[in-house]
Amino acid sequence: MNISLADTTFTHLRDYIYERSGIYISDTKKYLIETRVARILQENKFNNFEDYFQFIKYGSNGKDISRLLDAVTTNETYFFREMEQFNVLTFGIVPKLLEQKKDLKNLKIWSAACSTGEEPYTISMMLMEKLKRPEYFEIYASDISERALSSAKEAVYSSYSVRNTPDPYLIKYFSTSEQSYALDFSVKKNVRFMNVNLMDENKTRAFRGMDIIFCRNVLIYFDNKAKQKAVANLYNSLNPGGYLFVGTSESLHNVTRAFRPNIMNKVVAYQKL
Ligand SMILES: C[S@@+](CC[C@H](N)C(=O)[O-])C[C@H]1O[C@@H](n2cnc3c(N)ncnc32)[C@H](O)[C@@H]1O
């Protein structure tokens, strides 16, 4: 089936997606909606994008909107992605924060756009190795994509996802069968997943008192206004002195001045003042 997407309908859909998620789809990415949303049209027997847009705007339920957001999000991720940041976390920031906490040793870490779970699970494995005390940390993980979250909870991965995983971790924490890698329960049990839209102040407000937040490789899909809103929500969730990591190719320059960029081993960790 080849349904074409008129420019005006594209603009309507693009604006709707932006209002819902902060994701801004530029004119040059029109093909992205055309191909990915066409699949939803097929599944639901819509004849054209105009009917689908009217439905999504006026007649849809949470599930339909979730299906649309699933289609337009990019969920690329893998274990031990941007490894230097995990090293700074595990060997620099975590020992320092635990030391500061003295008696009450429970660090709260939030992976705020966790996709299919590789990021929070990497943190879980590394902290298990470093601290040997799972009760010292709690990991929360969230995403807007329901499809990504259900795959995260299942925690069975392809060889592509584990391609960067050091062998000792692969051997210790995964069981392999026919090209798939199932993550061990000991790693899974430290991570709690939930559906949270970073634009949603009410939802993000549920995360309070975080010591460390990872929000990597998601702000790149937002425009500056949406970035500012998401980062303000994250700021409110962090403890004073807490740290925010964004992707290594991203920066909070031009987004906010509320954090102090700390450079450790060439890694930038944004500290809440
Ligand atoms: C490219 S993945 C990044 C995954 C991981 N953080 C990493 O760096 O490997 C981007 C994720 O952001 C999620 N996302 C996009 N917009 C979001 C929003 N408004 N709220 C929460 N998550 C969102 C997508 O569903 C996707 O899973």
Ligand as a Chemical Component Dictionary entry (heavy atoms), coordinates in Angstrom:
data_LIG
# 
_chem_comp.id                   LIG 
_chem_comp.type                 NON-POLYMER 
_chem_comp.pdbx_formal_charge   0 
_chem_comp.three_letter_code    LIG 
# 
loop_
_chem_comp_atom.comp_id 
_chem_comp_atom.atom_id 
_chem_comp_atom.alt_atom_id 
_chem_comp_atom.type_symbol 
_chem_comp_atom.charge 
_chem_comp_atom.model_Cartn_x 
_chem_comp_atom.model_Cartn_y 
_chem_comp_atom.model_Cartn_z 
_chem_comp_atom.pdbx_ordinal 
LIG C1  C1  C 0  17.737 6.750  21.253 1  
LIG S1  S1  S 1  16.873 6.204  22.659 2  
LIG C2  C2  C 0  18.080 6.459  23.936 3  
LIG C3  C3  C 0  18.183 5.283  24.884 4  
LIG C4  C4  C 0  19.300 5.396  25.915 5  
LIG N1  N1  N 0  19.095 6.515  26.784 6  
LIG C5  C5  C 0  20.644 5.482  25.267 7  
LIG O1  O1  O 0  21.274 6.527  25.264 8  
LIG O2  O2  O -1 21.115 4.465  24.728 9  
LIG C6  C6  C 0  15.728 7.548  22.924 10 
LIG C7  C7  C 0  14.521 7.154  23.782 11 
LIG O3  O3  O 0  13.837 8.331  24.193 12 
LIG C8  C8  C 0  12.457 8.024  24.289 13 
LIG N2  N2  N 0  11.673 9.270  24.293 14 
LIG C9  C9  C 0  11.417 10.108 23.274 15 
LIG N3  N3  N 0  10.645 11.122 23.676 16 
LIG C10 C10 C 0  10.421 10.938 24.999 17 
LIG C11 C11 C 0  9.688  11.660 25.986 18 
LIG N4  N4  N 0  9.026  12.784 25.687 19 
LIG N5  N5  N 0  9.652  11.161 27.241 20 
LIG C12 C12 C 0  10.307 10.024 27.554 21 
LIG N6  N6  N 0  11.019 9.295  26.670 22 
LIG C13 C13 C 0  11.062 9.749  25.393 23 
LIG C14 C14 C 0  12.222 7.137  23.088 24 
LIG O4  O4  O 0  11.064 6.368  23.226 25 
LIG C15 C15 C 0  13.502 6.308  23.051 26 
LIG O5  O5  O 0  13.344 5.071  23.680 27 
# 
loop_
_chem_comp_bond.comp_id 
_chem_comp_bond.atom_id_1 
_chem_comp_bond.atom_id_2 
_chem_comp_bond.value_order 
_chem_comp_bond.pdbx_ordinal 
LIG C1  S1  SING 1  
LIG S1  C2  SING 2  
LIG S1  C6  SING 3  
LIG C2  C3  SING 4  
LIG C3  C4  SING 5  
LIG C4  N1  SING 6  
LIG C4  C5  SING 7  
LIG C5  O1  DOUB 8  
LIG C5  O2  SING 9  
LIG C6  C7  SING 10 
LIG C7  O3  SING 11 
LIG C7  C15 SING 12 
LIG O3  C8  SING 13 
LIG C8  N2  SING 14 
LIG C8  C14 SING 15 
LIG N2  C9  SING 16 
LIG N2  C13 SING 17 
LIG C9  N3  DOUB 18 
LIG N3  C10 SING 19 
LIG C10 C11 SING 20 
LIG C10 C13 DOUB 21 
LIG C11 N4  SING 22 
LIG C11 N5  DOUB 23 
LIG N5  C12 SING 24 
LIG C12 N6  DOUB 25 
LIG N6  C13 SING 26 
LIG C14 O4  SING 27 
LIG C14 C15 SING 28 
LIG C15 O5  SING 29 
# 
